[in-house]
Amino acid sequence: MIKKGDKVTVLTGKDKKKSGTVTRVFPKDAKVIVSGVNICKKTQKPRKSGQKGTIVEMEFPIHISNVSKKV
């Protein structure tokens, strides 16, 4: 079982062989967020009038089966 704070390595996908610590766990969806892994760019709308929209880099969840605990 993978918990918050565990050190894990990614087994598949674009971030294969990268490692990091688990920052958040979603047990119902069987997904985890790993720091520094699976970073995607997302556009953010302006909050106030006159303010510009920005592009924000966010860490997105990975399925638990695609990571393994580091010993």
N, C-alpha and C positions, 0 to 999 in steps of 0.2 A: 504494500500500500504506500502510495506517495503522499507526503504531507507537506505543508508549508514549511519552507526553510531547508528542505532536502536538496542536495546537489544532484543534478541529473544530466544525462547526455542525450542528445537527440539522435534517433536511429534512422529516420527517413525524412525525405523532403528537401527543400532548398537549404536548410540549416543543418544538414547531416553532419555529425561528429562535433558540433558545437556543444558547449556545456554552460550551465548557469544554475542559479538557485530558483526554486519554485517560490513565486511571490503570492500566488492565489490559486485556489483549487475550486473547481465546480463539480462536486460529486454527482449531481443529477445528470449532467451532460457528459460526464467522464472526460473532462478537459482540465488542463492546467495552463497557467501563464508562467513562462520561464523568463527571467531577466536577461535582456540582450539577445533574445532569440525570437524569430518570427515577427520582425518589425515591419510594419506596413505604413504607408503614408495615407493620411485621411484628410480631406478638406474640411475646414471648419468655417461656418458662416459667420459673418460679422454680428456681434451682439448689439451694438449701438449704431445709430445712423451716422454716417461719416467714417466709420471704422472699416478697415479692409479685412477681407477674409484671409485666412492663413492655411498653410499646409502643416499638419501636425504628424509626427511619427509616433505610432502607438504599438505596444506589444499585444498581439492577438493570441487567443488560446490555441493550444495544440492538444490533440487527442492523447490520452494517457498511454495508449498502446504504442505510440511513437516515441516515447521516452523511457529511459531506464535509469535506475538509481545508481549513483556512483559510490563505490565502496572505498 
